[in-house]
Amino acid sequence: MSAGRTPLHETHAALGGRFVEFAGWDMPVQYEGVIAEHNAVRTGVGIFDVSHLGRFTLEGAGSTDLLLRLLCNNITHIDPGRAQYTMALTSEGGVVDDIIVWRFDEERYWVVPNGANQDDVLDLFVGEAPASIAIESKRHDTVLVAVQGPHAPAVISSVIDDVPKRFRVLESSFEGAAIRMAGTGYTGERGAELVIDSDHAESLWSSLTAAGAVPCGLGSRDTLRLEMGYPLWGQDLDRDTSPLQAGLGWVVEFDHDFVGKEALQQQQADGLGKRLIAFRMEGRHIARHGYPVRSNGSAGEVASGNFSPTLDGGIGMAYLAPDPGDITTVEIEVRGEWQPATVQGTPFI
């Protein structure tokens, strides 16, 4: 089965983008280079095509109740015009997916899952939705771009009249086409994610890059998110790992019934079993996904690890079992030798 292509594929190719298959999509991993693109976002403004991400609309009476039932955060804690980070869980408390919900009105939402999990999350909602709710996938007729960096608000406002604040959502227009924006992203920098129909994708991309946004690929997106300690589903989160074990208990609101609630409460009572820790390597060593980790009688493996351009060294996150308690160092096996690393909190920068 061939990988999907975003509406901007030819634009990326013309810019010299190097492609990789990711979540079933042919995506640009870099243009000029990962470090240059990473630094462009940290110091200026970058633009990412993230059209591989899922997105579907949820509208009609009962939409809010459905979100409450299927997701562990409480959508009623935010007003229309805001976005919320949340998760869909298994009945055992594992993470089906971590999700951003855009709330436009009392019963009108956009749900944005990870690219690899669009079908699973969409099927979950369709299977549980009453007839009063209309659900429509938007992934194949829209483009989703992320404009990120300290200069992102200025670039966006030079092209579109409105700029959403952090975790706010807006509806506006670009060249007569409806555009929806959220003050969200995966880099830790200011900016927004923008959705517009595919026919206006190239014009929007060209306008934003002409205003100063530097094209960036998934390689720098990964180093940027890791510096912030943001989890990647499939590495730091999965169906066998709960949000509590991942250190994301703040995303769980126990004030309503949701799938997986009882399992999480049992885990609170029995203990987590394993725990995610963050580390910084000593020297020039880089720990990668799957490398063995040990400390204080506990063992596990690296979930995410990479080079940090900002810190000029190796950083990462790893699961250890049983819960190692209060530790300050770990050892990580890199190319057959155990190397020391310092345990620290996130974000790394």
Summary of the structure (lengths in Angstrom):
residues: 349
radius of gyration: 20.3
end to end distance: 40.0
largest distance: 61.6
contacts: 1219
relative contact order: 0.15
helix: 24%
strand: 36%
